[in-house]
Structures are given as structure tokens and as C-alpha cells.
């Protein structure tokens, strides 16, 4: 699946947060999980409109690079990590 440039930018932001967490000692399971609303707190998303972030997340879930549960928690998938590496 081809990602739009805006979605790809959002994915880079999420992936960079994952890498930051890993570099400061978080475990992989803890690094890939984002509680509901936690994504919006990432500094690089501060200037984004929330519906734009939500749309990008929807595209990434459709591409199977992210998972989203009923509570709104988001998780990077192995396919997503492999894509970004």
C-alpha cells in the first residue's frame, strides 16, 4: 500500500518516538504501545490538527503498520517496524 506523504510523515514521527524510547531504556513491548491520546502529546504533533493525525493513524492501521484497539490505544506492528527500518 502506498502511503500519502502526510501519513508517511506521521509514521516517521511515531517511529522516531519508538526509537527514542528504546534509546532511553524502555523495553520493546513498552516502546511500541501508545495509550489513548498519548500520540497527540508527541512534540512533533503539536502543530498538527487532531483530525489530521487521526486520518494518518487510520491509513496506517489499514496498511497494518499500526494496530488500534477499542480503547483507542495504538501499537506499532512488526510489519510497521520492518517497513521503517
Residue frames as a rotation matrix with the C-alpha (Angstrom) as fourth column:
UNK 1
0.582 0.813 0.000 0.00
0.813 -0.582 0.000 0.00
0.000 0.000 -1.000 0.00
UNK 2
-0.373 -0.657 0.655 1.28
0.636 -0.695 -0.335 3.44
0.675 0.292 0.677 -0.94
UNK 3
0.072 0.334 -0.940 1.15
0.931 -0.360 -0.057 5.96
-0.357 -0.871 -0.337 1.91
UNK 4
0.780 0.193 0.596 0.41
0.405 -0.882 -0.243 9.64
0.478 0.431 -0.765 1.39
UNK 5
-0.194 -0.936 0.295 3.27
0.294 -0.342 -0.893 12.00
0.936 -0.086 0.341 2.23
UNK 6
-0.028 0.258 0.966 1.39
-0.785 -0.603 0.138 13.32
0.618 -0.755 0.220 5.27
UNK 7
0.922 0.383 0.063 0.76
-0.351 0.753 0.556 9.80
0.166 -0.534 0.829 6.56
UNK 8
0.474 -0.831 -0.291 4.38
0.570 0.541 -0.618 8.87
0.671 0.127 0.730 5.97
UNK 9
-0.322 -0.557 0.766 5.46
-0.232 -0.738 -0.634 11.95
0.918 -0.382 0.108 7.96
UNK 10
0.416 0.552 0.722 3.14
-0.853 -0.038 0.520 10.96
0.315 -0.833 0.456 10.82
UNK 11
0.952 -0.078 -0.295 4.56
0.122 0.983 0.135 7.43
0.280 -0.164 0.946 10.75
UNK 12
0.028 -0.996 0.088 8.10
0.375 -0.071 -0.924 8.79
0.927 0.059 0.371 10.90
UNK 13
-0.145 -0.003 0.989 7.13
-0.720 -0.685 -0.107 10.81
0.678 -0.728 0.097 13.98
UNK 14
0.787 0.511 0.346 5.65
-0.612 0.570 0.549 7.73
0.083 -0.643 0.761 15.68
UNK 15
0.763 -0.556 -0.328 8.63
0.417 0.813 -0.407 5.57
0.493 0.174 0.852 14.71
UNK 16
-0.165 -0.849 0.503 11.10
-0.009 -0.508 -0.861 8.19
0.986 -0.146 0.076 15.99
UNK 17
0.189 0.305 0.933 9.27
-0.923 -0.270 0.275 8.19
0.336 -0.913 0.231 19.32
UNK 18
0.988 0.118 -0.100 9.57
-0.093 0.970 0.226 4.41
0.124 -0.214 0.969 19.39
UNK 19
0.351 -0.933 -0.080 13.33
0.512 0.263 -0.817 4.69
0.784 0.246 0.570 18.71
UNK 20
-0.139 -0.359 0.923 13.69
-0.524 -0.764 -0.376 7.42
0.840 -0.536 -0.082 21.36
UNK 21
0.655 0.475 0.587 12.01
-0.748 0.303 0.590 5.20
0.102 -0.826 0.555 23.94
UNK 22
0.898 -0.363 -0.249 14.28
0.328 0.929 -0.172 2.29
0.294 0.073 0.953 23.05
UNK 23
0.099 -0.946 0.309 17.37
0.267 -0.274 -0.924 4.50
0.959 0.173 0.225 23.34
UNK 24
-0.209 -0.154 0.966 16.49
-0.761 -0.595 -0.260 5.56
0.614 -0.789 0.007 26.89
UNK 25
-0.903 -0.381 0.199 15.94
-0.421 0.692 -0.586 2.01
0.085 -0.613 -0.785 28.11
UNK 26
0.084 0.969 0.231 12.26
-0.896 0.175 -0.408 1.18
-0.436 -0.173 0.883 27.54
UNK 27
-0.478 -0.129 0.869 11.56
0.103 0.974 0.201 -2.44
-0.872 0.185 -0.452 26.67
UNK 28
-0.992 0.122 -0.005 10.34
-0.013 -0.058 0.998 -3.17
0.122 0.991 0.059 23.16
UNK 29
-0.348 0.930 -0.117 6.81
0.875 0.367 0.315 -4.09
0.336 0.007 -0.942 24.36
UNK 30
0.127 0.371 -0.920 6.59
0.724 -0.669 -0.170 -0.79
-0.679 -0.644 -0.353 26.25
UNK 31
-0.654 -0.513 -0.555 8.09
0.028 -0.750 0.661 1.20
-0.756 0.417 0.505 23.37
UNK 32
-0.938 0.269 0.218 5.58
0.264 0.145 0.954 0.08
0.225 0.952 -0.207 20.76
UNK 33
-0.121 0.958 -0.260 2.47
0.970 0.170 0.174 0.92
0.211 -0.232 -0.950 22.82
UNK 34
-0.937 -0.023 0.348 0.79
-0.008 -0.996 -0.086 4.32
0.349 -0.083 0.933 22.95
UNK 35
-0.561 0.770 -0.304 -2.15
0.656 0.190 -0.731 4.80
-0.505 -0.609 -0.611 25.31
UNK 36
0.243 0.776 0.582 -5.25
0.954 -0.298 -0.001 6.58
0.172 0.556 -0.813 24.01
UNK 37
0.973 0.206 0.105 -4.36
0.201 -0.978 0.054 10.21
0.114 -0.031 -0.993 23.34
UNK 38
0.472 -0.863 -0.178 -0.66
0.302 -0.032 0.953 9.73
-0.828 -0.503 0.246 24.05
UNK 39
-0.012 -0.442 0.897 0.20
0.995 0.084 0.055 10.14
-0.100 0.893 0.439 20.35
UNK 40
0.636 0.375 0.675 -1.07
0.521 -0.853 -0.017 13.73
0.569 0.363 -0.738 20.43
UNK 41
0.937 -0.298 -0.180 1.43
0.011 -0.490 0.871 14.55
-0.348 -0.819 -0.456 23.18
UNK 42
0.164 -0.901 0.401 4.44
0.921 0.286 0.265 13.85
-0.353 0.326 0.877 20.96
UNK 43
-0.109 -0.271 -0.956 6.13
0.198 -0.949 0.247 17.22
-0.974 -0.162 0.157 20.44
UNK 44
-0.943 -0.333 0.012 6.29
0.066 -0.150 0.986 16.86
-0.327 0.931 0.163 16.64
UNK 45
-0.451 0.854 0.257 2.47
0.813 0.274 0.514 16.57
0.369 0.441 -0.818 16.52
UNK 46
-0.433 0.278 -0.858 1.85
0.624 -0.595 -0.508 19.79
-0.651 -0.754 0.084 18.50
UNK 47
-0.648 0.134 -0.750 1.21
-0.436 -0.873 0.221 21.82
-0.625 0.470 0.623 15.31
UNK 48
-0.925 0.352 -0.141 -0.92
0.087 0.560 0.824 19.13
0.369 0.750 -0.548 13.65
UNK 49
-0.205 0.935 0.288 -4.70
-0.951 -0.260 0.168 19.21
0.233 -0.240 0.943 13.79
UNK 50
-0.441 0.034 0.897 -6.05
-0.551 0.779 -0.300 16.20
-0.709 -0.626 -0.324 15.66
UNK 51
0.667 0.721 0.187 -8.26
-0.297 0.487 -0.821 15.07
-0.683 0.493 0.539 12.72
UNK 52
0.541 -0.558 -0.630 -5.15
-0.758 0.002 -0.652 15.00
0.365 0.830 -0.422 10.50
UNK 53
-0.570 -0.716 0.402 -3.31
-0.821 0.511 -0.255 12.79
-0.023 -0.475 -0.880 13.00
UNK 54
-0.063 0.652 0.755 -6.39
-0.420 0.669 -0.613 10.57
-0.905 -0.356 0.232 13.27
UNK 55
0.825 0.374 -0.425 -6.62
-0.516 0.189 -0.835 10.22
-0.232 0.908 0.349 9.48
UNK 56
0.019 -0.909 -0.416 -2.94
-0.871 0.190 -0.454 9.27
0.492 0.371 -0.788 9.23
UNK 57
-0.613 -0.189 0.767 -3.39
-0.658 0.660 -0.363 6.70
-0.438 -0.727 -0.528 12.01
UNK 58
0.435 0.850 0.298 -6.40
-0.422 0.485 -0.766 5.29
-0.795 0.208 0.570 10.16
UNK 59
0.679 -0.253 -0.689 -4.30
-0.681 0.134 -0.720 4.88
0.275 0.958 -0.081 6.99
UNK 60
-0.389 -0.920 0.051 -1.52
-0.846 0.335 -0.414 3.20
0.364 -0.204 -0.909 8.97
UNK 61
-0.293 0.401 0.868 -3.97
-0.537 0.682 -0.497 0.81
-0.791 -0.612 0.016 10.61
UNK 62
0.765 0.613 -0.199 -5.39
-0.468 0.315 -0.826 -0.02
-0.443 0.725 0.528 7.16
UNK 63
0.403 -0.723 -0.561 -1.83
-0.703 0.148 -0.696 -0.70
0.586 0.675 -0.449 5.93
UNK 64
0.897 0.039 -0.439 -1.31
0.221 0.822 0.525 -2.93
0.382 -0.568 0.729 9.00
UNK 65
-0.161 -0.966 0.203 1.63
0.254 -0.240 -0.937 -0.83
0.954 -0.099 0.284 10.23
UNK 66
-0.805 0.040 0.592 -0.29
-0.561 -0.374 -0.738 0.08
0.192 -0.927 0.324 13.39
UNK 67
-0.436 0.752 -0.495 -2.96
0.666 0.639 0.384 -1.67
0.605 -0.162 -0.780 15.44
UNK 68
-0.715 0.303 0.630 -5.68
-0.551 -0.799 -0.241 0.20
0.430 -0.519 0.738 17.30
UNK 69
-0.807 0.443 -0.391 -7.86
0.560 0.784 -0.268 -1.36
0.188 -0.435 -0.880 19.98
UNK 70
0.080 0.980 0.182 -11.36
0.764 -0.177 0.621 -0.45
0.641 0.090 -0.763 21.08
UNK 71
0.472 0.029 -0.881 -9.98
0.781 -0.477 0.403 1.79
-0.409 -0.878 -0.248 23.86
UNK 72
0.994 -0.102 0.045 -8.05
-0.060 -0.830 -0.555 3.86
0.094 0.548 -0.831 21.33
UNK 73
0.366 -0.918 0.151 -4.63
-0.269 0.050 0.962 2.53
-0.891 -0.392 -0.229 22.27
UNK 74
0.839 -0.189 -0.511 -2.22
-0.516 0.027 -0.856 2.30
0.176 0.982 -0.075 19.35
UNK 75
0.437 -0.725 0.532 0.59
-0.096 0.551 0.829 -0.19
-0.894 -0.414 0.171 18.85
UNK 76
0.005 -0.555 -0.832 3.34
-0.988 -0.132 0.082 -0.40
-0.155 0.821 -0.549 16.24
UNK 77
0.926 0.267 0.267 3.30
-0.218 0.955 -0.200 -3.74
-0.308 0.127 0.943 14.43
UNK 78
0.095 -0.909 0.405 6.32
0.266 0.415 0.870 -5.79
-0.959 0.025 0.282 13.41
UNK 79
0.217 0.057 0.974 5.40
0.973 0.062 -0.221 -5.04
-0.073 0.996 -0.042 9.78
UNK 80
0.955 0.182 0.236 5.46
0.199 -0.979 -0.051 -1.32
0.222 0.096 -0.970 10.57
UNK 81
0.599 -0.800 -0.029 8.83
-0.269 -0.235 0.934 -1.52
-0.754 -0.552 -0.356 12.28
UNK 82
-0.030 -0.605 0.796 10.26
0.648 0.594 0.476 -3.54
-0.761 0.530 0.374 9.39
UNK 83
0.588 0.330 0.738 8.90
0.793 -0.417 -0.444 -1.00
0.161 0.847 -0.507 6.88
UNK 84
0.982 -0.169 0.088 10.63
-0.184 -0.961 0.207 1.86
0.050 -0.220 -0.974 8.68
UNK 85
0.358 -0.907 0.223 13.94
-0.069 0.213 0.975 0.01
-0.931 -0.364 0.014 9.06
